[in-house]
Amino acid sequence: MSFTEPSRRTLLFLLGLLFFFTIAMGAAIYSSYRLSLRASQDLLATRAVDIAIGVEFLLHREGIDNVVLFEEILRSGRWDDLAFLALYDADGEILLHSNPNLIEEEYRDPTISKVFEERRPVSHFLRLQTGEMVFVFDLPVHLQGGTKGPYYVLRVALHTYPARWIVRQARLQGMLMGASVLITWLLGIMGYRSWLRGERLAEEMRQARHLAALGQLAAVLAHEIRNPLGSIKGFAQLMRERLGRAIFGTRPLTPEALVEMQADLATIVSEASRLEQLTRDLLTYARPSPLKPQEVDLTSLVRETVRSFTCSEVWEEKTPQLEESLEEIRTITDPEKVKQILFNLLTNALEAISPGGRIIVALRRASGHIIISVGDSGPGIDSQRAGEIFEPFFTTKAKGSGLGLAIVKRLAGVLGGQITVYRKEECTFFELSLPEMEAKEDGEGKLSHPGGGR
């Protein structure tokens, strides 16, 4: 299915937003996990340093000859997260250990050699033979006594379960955030599928309305075209028969017959004019001519349009009471389109009134807009059908294509205005609101709203 440009922009925006949310959440999960790892290591390192300082103090006080010192420290439970303690000399021999069975054994460890060489503490993780991963802090210490010199390495090994709790919390948080991303994507996919269904249904409804409009157009055209064509065909056949009888001498043309034929020809011309007007209305509604704005004396334009309309035969038949209230207004607009709107509104008003009724034409300024209103004293519009009068092909009259007011609304939109209808003092008013335009010195137009405008 094809998407409209606003729908495509909305879809791309939502997809971009979803991808940005996913990337942001992924970065947040990664950053949170890295921070938790660093925090857990910092926690272990701080704890190991505290224990190492305490043990070093005990070694200075007790000396390294107390072989059960580390075992007693471990058993005392003073540091419940302590895995083991060990003291190494430069040859890698274990001088003290919390496990007495390992004392005097040699333990070759590159990390211990590095501490002896660089004389600085080193921390790392070490996996024991039991499979447990412990945090190890190796601290160079200077001790008096002993046979291997004053420098030794104190190893403090800690259980990692307190720090692992931080990491587990970070992993849990990451899983929850990942789940929220997954749920967001699932909801997004479901929403997208729902949106696609909505777009499909909207497209089907648009096509249905289009087909209905085409059907209505076909019905109106069939009705509006069939009647004039039927009249044209009937009168043309009648004239052919009369001319045939005159040519073959069976019935000569009398003056009365010529008068009848002239009336028939007038009817043919009238019906052809109806077809021409219908075609013109259809073209005006379907494809309005390009806007041609120019500086216009709107007061004179309205007055001349009304005067030319009062010269029509229908006007003379109904002889309505015309009331005019025209302010002096100059503006920039398309005069031909304004004339077309005014002509259609006057035609609608004249068809609505009974003989001798009132037609009111007014021109004024209001809130930065120009208002042209046409009112009539006709029976008014059914409130239940007021919203349909500007629809194409809608009409309650026996004759007419139902395009007059639809053209008014279409041209009002082209001019940047709007058309409204209301009932006041037993008269129905159609009000055309146009934005007021002022002329520049170079003759171009500038939209202005001196009164605040709508």
C-alpha positions as CSV (number, residue, x, y, z in Angstrom):
1,M,0.0,0.0,0.0
2,S,1.2,3.6,-0.6
3,F,1.6,6.1,2.2
4,T,0.9,9.7,2.2
5,E,3.8,12.1,2.8
6,P,2.7,13.0,6.4
7,S,2.2,9.3,7.2
8,R,5.6,8.5,5.9
9,R,7.2,11.3,7.9
10,T,5.4,10.1,11.0
11,L,6.5,6.5,10.5
12,L,10.1,7.5,9.9
13,F,10.0,9.8,13.0
14,L,8.6,7.0,15.2
15,L,11.2,4.5,13.9
16,G,14.0,6.9,14.5
17,L,12.7,7.6,18.0
18,L,12.5,3.8,18.7
19,F,16.1,3.3,17.4
20,F,17.3,6.2,19.4
21,F,15.6,4.8,22.5
22,T,17.2,1.3,21.9
23,I,20.7,2.8,21.4
24,A,20.2,5.0,24.5
25,M,19.0,2.0,26.6
26,G,21.9,-0.2,25.3
27,A,24.4,2.5,26.2
28,A,22.8,2.9,29.6
29,I,22.9,-0.9,30.2
30,Y,26.5,-1.1,29.2
31,S,27.5,2.0,31.2
32,S,25.6,0.8,34.3
33,Y,27.2,-2.7,34.1
34,R,30.7,-1.2,33.7
35,L,30.1,1.2,36.6
36,S,28.9,-1.7,38.8
37,L,32.0,-3.7,37.9
38,R,34.2,-0.8,38.8
39,A,32.3,-0.1,42.0
40,S,32.5,-3.7,43.0
41,Q,36.3,-3.8,42.4
42,D,36.7,-0.5,44.3
43,L,34.7,-1.9,47.2
44,L,36.9,-5.1,47.3
45,A,40.1,-3.0,47.0
46,T,39.1,-0.7,49.8
47,R,38.1,-3.6,52.0
48,A,41.4,-5.4,51.2
49,V,43.5,-2.3,52.0
50,D,41.7,-2.0,55.3
51,I,42.4,-5.6,56.2
52,A,46.0,-5.5,54.9
53,I,46.7,-2.4,57.1
54,G,45.2,-4.2,60.2
55,V,47.2,-7.4,59.5
56,E,50.4,-5.5,58.9
57,F,49.9,-3.8,62.3
58,L,49.5,-7.2,63.9
59,L,52.7,-8.5,62.2
60,H,54.6,-5.6,63.5
61,R,53.3,-6.3,67.0
62,E,53.4,-10.1,67.0
63,G,56.3,-10.7,64.6
64,I,56.5,-13.4,61.9
65,D,57.5,-16.1,64.3
66,N,53.9,-16.7,65.4
67,V,53.0,-19.3,62.8
68,V,49.4,-19.6,63.9
69,L,48.7,-15.8,63.7
70,F,46.9,-15.9,60.4
71,E,45.0,-19.0,61.3
72,E,43.8,-17.3,64.5
73,I,42.8,-14.2,62.6
74,L,40.7,-16.2,60.1
75,R,39.0,-18.2,62.9
76,S,38.3,-15.1,64.9
77,G,35.7,-14.0,62.3
78,R,36.8,-10.4,62.6
79,W,36.7,-10.1,58.8
80,D,34.0,-12.5,57.7
81,D,34.7,-11.9,54.0
82,L,38.4,-13.0,54.4
83,A,39.2,-16.0,52.3
84,F,42.8,-16.5,53.4
85,L,46.0,-14.7,54.4
86,A,49.6,-15.4,53.4
87,L,53.0,-14.0,53.8
88,Y,55.7,-14.6,51.2
89,D,59.5,-14.0,51.2
90,A,61.5,-13.0,48.1
91,D,62.1,-16.7,47.3
92,G,58.4,-17.5,47.1
93,E,58.4,-19.4,50.4
94,I,55.2,-19.2,52.4
95,L,56.2,-18.0,55.9
96,L,52.7,-17.5,57.3
97,H,49.3,-18.8,56.0
98,S,45.8,-19.1,57.4
99,N,46.1,-22.7,56.4
100,P,49.0,-24.1,58.5
101,N,49.6,-27.0,56.1
102,L,50.9,-24.6,53.5
103,I,53.6,-23.0,55.6
104,E,57.2,-23.4,54.4
105,E,56.0,-24.5,51.0
106,E,57.3,-22.7,47.9
107,Y,54.8,-20.8,45.7
108,R,56.0,-19.4,42.4
109,D,53.7,-16.6,41.4
110,P,54.7,-13.9,38.9
111,T,52.5,-11.4,40.6
112,I,54.4,-11.8,43.9
113,S,57.7,-11.4,42.0
114,K,56.4,-8.2,40.4
115,V,55.5,-6.8,43.8
116,F,59.0,-7.5,45.1
117,E,60.5,-5.8,42.1
118,E,58.3,-2.7,41.9
119,R,57.7,-2.3,45.6
120,R,54.0,-1.4,45.0
121,P,50.7,-3.2,45.8
122,V,49.0,-5.2,43.1
123,S,45.4,-6.4,43.0
124,H,43.9,-9.1,40.8
125,F,41.4,-12.0,40.8
126,L,42.5,-15.6,41.4
127,R,40.7,-18.8,41.0
128,L,41.3,-21.3,43.8
129,Q,41.5,-25.0,43.4
130,T,38.0,-25.2,44.9
131,G,36.8,-23.3,41.8
132,E,36.0,-20.1,43.8
133,M,37.1,-16.8,42.3
134,V,38.6,-14.6,45.0
135,F,40.0,-11.0,45.0
136,V,43.7,-10.9,45.9
137,F,45.5,-7.8,47.2
138,D,49.3,-8.2,47.4
139,L,51.0,-5.6,49.6
140,P,54.8,-5.1,50.1
141,V,55.5,-4.9,53.8
142,H,58.7,-4.0,55.7
143,L,59.1,-6.2,58.8
144,Q,61.8,-6.5,61.4
145,G,63.2,-9.9,62.2
146,G,63.3,-13.0,60.1
147,T,66.2,-14.5,58.1
148,K,65.2,-13.5,54.6
149,G,65.5,-9.7,54.9
150,P,63.1,-7.0,55.8
151,Y,60.8,-7.1,52.7
152,Y,57.9,-9.5,52.4
153,V,54.6,-9.7,50.5
154,L,51.4,-9.9,52.4
155,R,48.6,-11.5,50.4
156,V,45.0,-10.7,51.4
157,A,42.3,-12.8,49.6
158,L,38.7,-11.8,49.9
159,H,35.5,-13.6,49.0
160,T,33.7,-11.7,46.2
161,Y,30.1,-12.4,47.2
162,P,29.5,-8.8,48.6
163,A,30.8,-7.3,45.3
164,R,29.0,-9.9,43.3
165,W,25.8,-8.7,44.8
166,I,26.4,-5.3,43.2
167,V,27.2,-6.9,39.8
168,R,24.1,-9.2,40.1
169,Q,22.0,-6.1,40.8
170,A,23.5,-4.4,37.8
171,R,22.8,-7.5,35.6
172,L,19.2,-7.6,36.9
173,Q,18.8,-4.0,36.1
174,G,20.3,-4.5,32.7
175,M,17.9,-7.5,32.1
176,L,15.0,-5.3,33.2
177,M,16.1,-2.5,30.9
178,G,16.7,-5.0,28.1
179,A,13.2,-6.4,28.7
180,S,11.7,-2.9,28.6
181,V,13.5,-2.4,25.2
182,L,12.1,-5.7,23.9
183,I,8.6,-4.9,25.2
184,T,8.9,-1.4,23.6
185,W,9.8,-3.0,20.3
186,L,7.0,-5.5,20.6
187,L,4.6,-2.7,21.4
188,G,6.1,-0.7,18.5
189,I,5.6,-3.6,16.1
190,M,2.1,-4.2,17.3
191,G,1.4,-0.5,17.0
192,Y,2.9,-0.4,13.6
193,R,0.7,-3.3,12.5
194,S,-2.3,-1.6,14.0
195,W,-1.3,1.6,12.2
196,L,-0.9,-0.3,8.9
197,R,-4.4,-1.7,9.4
198,G,-5.7,1.7,10.2
199,E,-4.0,3.1,7.1
200,R,-5.4,0.3,5.0
201,L,-8.9,0.8,6.3
202,A,-8.6,4.6,5.8
203,E,-7.4,3.9,2.2
204,E,-10.3,1.6,1.6
205,M,-12.7,4.2,3.1
206,R,-11.1,6.8,0.8
207,Q,-11.6,4.6,-2.2
208,A,-15.1,3.8,-1.1
209,R,-15.9,7.5,-0.8
210,H,-14.2,8.1,-4.1
211,L,-16.3,5.4,-5.8
212,A,-19.4,6.8,-4.1
213,A,-18.5,10.3,-5.3
214,L,-18.0,8.9,-8.8
215,G,-21.3,7.0,-8.6
216,Q,-23.0,10.2,-7.4
217,L,-21.3,12.2,-10.2
218,A,-22.3,9.6,-12.7
219,A,-25.9,9.7,-11.5
220,V,-26.0,13.5,-11.5
221,L,-24.4,13.8,-14.9
222,A,-26.7,11.1,-16.3
223,H,-29.7,13.1,-15.0
224,E,-28.4,16.5,-15.9
225,I,-27.2,15.5,-19.3
226,R,-30.1,13.1,-20.2
227,N,-32.7,15.8,-19.9
228,P,-31.1,18.4,-22.1
229,L,-30.1,15.8,-24.6
230,G,-33.6,14.3,-24.6
231,S,-35.0,17.8,-25.3
232,I,-32.4,18.5,-28.0
233,K,-33.0,15.1,-29.6
234,G,-36.8,15.4,-29.5
235,F,-36.9,18.9,-31.0
236,A,-34.3,18.0,-33.6
237,Q,-36.4,14.9,-34.7
238,L,-39.5,17.0,-34.8
239,M,-37.8,19.6,-37.0
240,R,-36.4,16.9,-39.3
241,E,-39.9,15.5,-39.8
242,R,-41.3,19.0,-40.6
243,L,-38.5,19.8,-43.0
244,G,-38.9,16.4,-44.6
245,R,-42.6,16.9,-45.2
246,A,-41.8,20.4,-46.6
247,I,-39.1,19.1,-48.9
248,F,-41.3,16.3,-50.3
249,G,-44.3,18.6,-50.6
250,T,-46.6,16.7,-48.3
251,R,-47.0,19.6,-45.9
252,P,-45.5,23.1,-46.8
253,L,-44.0,25.3,-44.1
254,T,-46.5,27.8,-42.9
255,P,-45.5,31.0,-41.0
256,E,-46.9,29.4,-37.9
257,A,-44.7,26.3,-38.5
258,L,-41.7,28.6,-38.9
259,V,-42.5,30.3,-35.6
260,E,-42.7,26.9,-33.9
261,M,-39.4,25.8,-35.4
262,Q,-37.8,29.0,-34.2
263,A,-39.1,28.3,-30.7
264,D,-37.8,24.7,-31.0
265,L,-34.4,26.0,-32.0
266,A,-34.4,28.4,-29.0
267,T,-35.1,25.4,-26.8
268,I,-32.2,23.5,-28.4
269,V,-29.8,26.5,-27.8
270,S,-31.1,26.8,-24.2
271,E,-30.5,23.1,-23.4
272,A,-27.1,23.2,-25.1
273,S,-26.3,26.2,-22.9
274,R,-27.3,24.2,-19.8
275,L,-24.8,21.5,-20.9
276,E,-22.1,24.1,-21.5
277,Q,-22.8,25.6,-18.0
278,L,-22.6,22.1,-16.4
279,T,-19.3,21.4,-18.1
280,R,-18.0,24.8,-17.0
281,D,-19.1,24.2,-13.4
282,L,-17.4,20.8,-13.3
283,L,-14.2,22.2,-14.6
284,T,-14.3,25.1,-12.1
285,Y,-14.8,22.7,-9.2
286,A,-12.3,20.0,-10.3
287,R,-9.6,22.3,-11.5
288,P,-9.8,26.0,-10.5
289,S,-7.8,28.4,-12.6
290,P,-4.5,29.6,-11.1
291,L,-4.8,32.5,-8.6
292,K,-4.2,35.9,-10.3
293,P,-4.1,38.5,-7.4
294,Q,-4.2,42.2,-8.3
295,E,-5.2,45.4,-6.6
296,V,-9.0,45.7,-6.7
297,D,-11.6,48.3,-5.7
298,L,-13.7,45.6,-4.0
299,T,-16.6,48.0,-3.4
300,S,-16.9,48.7,-7.2
301,L,-16.5,45.0,-8.0
302,V,-19.3,44.0,-5.7
303,R,-21.6,46.8,-6.9
304,E,-21.0,46.0,-10.6
305,T,-21.5,42.3,-10.1
306,V,-24.8,42.9,-8.3
307,R,-25.9,45.4,-11.0
308,S,-25.2,43.0,-13.8
309,F,-27.0,40.2,-12.0
310,T,-30.1,42.4,-11.6
311,C,-30.4,42.6,-15.4
312,S,-31.1,38.8,-15.7
313,E,-34.6,37.6,-16.7
314,V,-35.0,35.6,-13.5
315,W,-34.4,38.7,-11.4
316,E,-37.0,40.6,-13.4
317,E,-39.5,37.7,-12.8
318,K,-39.1,37.7,-9.0
319,T,-38.5,41.4,-8.6
320,P,-36.8,41.0,-5.2
321,Q,-36.1,43.9,-2.7
322,L,-32.3,44.5,-2.9
323,E,-30.6,45.9,0.2
324,E,-26.9,47.0,-0.1
325,S,-24.5,48.0,2.6
326,L,-21.0,48.4,1.1
327,E,-17.9,49.9,2.8
328,E,-15.2,51.5,0.7
329,I,-12.5,48.8,0.6
330,R,-9.5,48.3,-1.7
331,T,-7.5,45.1,-1.4
332,I,-5.4,42.6,-3.4
333,T,-7.3,39.5,-4.5
334,D,-8.4,37.6,-7.6
335,P,-11.4,39.6,-9.0
336,E,-12.7,36.9,-11.3
337,K,-12.9,34.3,-8.4
338,V,-14.6,36.9,-6.2
339,K,-17.1,37.6,-9.0
340,Q,-17.8,33.8,-9.4
341,I,-18.4,33.4,-5.7
342,L,-20.7,36.4,-5.5
343,F,-22.6,35.3,-8.6
344,N,-23.2,31.8,-7.3
345,L,-24.3,33.2,-3.9
346,L,-26.7,35.6,-5.6
347,T,-28.1,32.8,-7.8
348,N,-28.6,30.7,-4.7
349,A,-30.4,33.5,-2.9
350,L,-32.6,34.4,-5.9
351,E,-33.7,30.7,-6.2
352,A,-34.5,30.5,-2.5
353,I,-36.8,33.5,-2.2
354,S,-40.4,33.9,-3.4
355,P,-41.4,36.8,-5.7
356,G,-40.9,40.1,-3.9
357,G,-38.5,38.6,-1.3
358,R,-35.4,40.3,0.2
359,I,-31.8,39.9,-0.9
360,I,-29.2,41.6,1.3
361,V,-25.6,42.2,0.1
362,A,-23.0,43.6,2.5
363,L,-19.3,44.4,2.4
364,R,-17.3,45.3,5.6
365,R,-14.1,44.8,7.5
366,A,-13.9,42.7,10.7
367,S,-10.9,41.7,12.7
368,G,-8.4,42.0,9.9
369,H,-10.6,40.2,7.4
370,I,-12.9,41.4,4.6
371,I,-16.5,40.0,4.9
372,I,-18.8,39.7,1.9
373,S,-22.2,38.5,2.9
374,V,-25.3,37.6,0.9
375,G,-28.6,37.1,2.7
376,D,-32.0,36.1,1.5
377,S,-35.5,35.9,3.1
378,G,-36.1,32.4,1.9
379,P,-37.3,29.5,4.0
380,G,-33.8,28.7,5.3
381,I,-31.8,25.5,5.5
382,D,-32.7,22.4,7.5
383,S,-30.4,22.3,10.4
384,Q,-29.9,18.5,10.0
385,R,-28.6,19.0,6.5
386,A,-26.7,22.3,7.0
387,G,-23.4,20.4,6.9
388,E,-24.2,18.9,3.4
389,I,-24.9,22.1,1.4
390,F,-21.3,22.6,0.4
391,E,-20.9,19.1,-0.7
392,P,-20.6,18.6,-4.5
393,F,-23.9,17.5,-6.2
394,F,-26.0,18.1,-3.1
395,T,-29.2,19.9,-4.0
396,T,-32.8,20.1,-2.8
397,K,-34.0,21.7,-6.0
398,A,-35.8,20.1,-8.9
399,K,-33.2,21.6,-11.2
400,G,-29.6,22.2,-10.7
401,S,-26.4,20.2,-10.5
402,G,-25.6,20.9,-6.9
403,L,-22.2,22.4,-7.7
404,G,-22.9,26.1,-7.0
405,L,-22.1,26.2,-3.3
406,A,-19.4,23.5,-3.7
407,I,-17.7,25.8,-6.1
408,V,-18.1,28.7,-3.6
409,K,-16.3,26.7,-0.9
410,R,-13.6,25.6,-3.3
411,L,-12.9,29.1,-4.6
412,A,-13.0,30.5,-1.0
413,G,-10.2,28.1,-0.1
414,V,-8.2,29.0,-3.1
415,L,-8.4,32.7,-2.0
416,G,-7.3,31.8,1.5
417,G,-10.7,32.4,3.0
418,Q,-13.7,30.5,4.3
419,I,-17.4,30.4,3.8
420,T,-20.0,30.1,6.6
421,V,-23.8,30.1,6.8
422,Y,-26.0,31.3,9.6
423,R,-29.6,32.4,10.2
424,K,-30.4,35.9,11.5
425,E,-33.6,37.9,11.7
426,E,-35.5,35.4,9.5
427,C,-32.9,35.6,6.8
428,T,-30.2,33.1,5.7
429,F,-26.7,34.6,5.3
430,F,-23.8,33.2,3.5
431,E,-20.6,34.9,4.7
432,L,-17.3,34.9,2.8
433,S,-14.3,35.8,4.9
434,L,-11.1,36.8,3.1
435,P,-7.8,37.9,4.6
436,E,-7.2,41.6,4.0
437,M,-4.3,42.4,1.8
438,E,-2.4,45.7,1.5
439,A,-0.6,47.0,-1.6
440,K,3.1,47.7,-1.5
441,E,4.8,50.5,-3.5
442,D,6.0,47.9,-6.1
443,G,2.4,46.6,-6.5
444,E,2.9,43.3,-4.7
445,G,0.6,42.2,-1.9
446,K,1.4,41.8,1.7
447,L,-1.0,39.9,4.1
448,S,-1.8,42.0,7.1
449,H,-4.1,41.6,10.1
450,P,-4.5,45.1,11.6
451,G,-7.3,43.9,13.8
452,G,-5.7,40.7,15.1
453,G,-7.3,38.5,12.5
454,R,-8.5,34.9,12.8
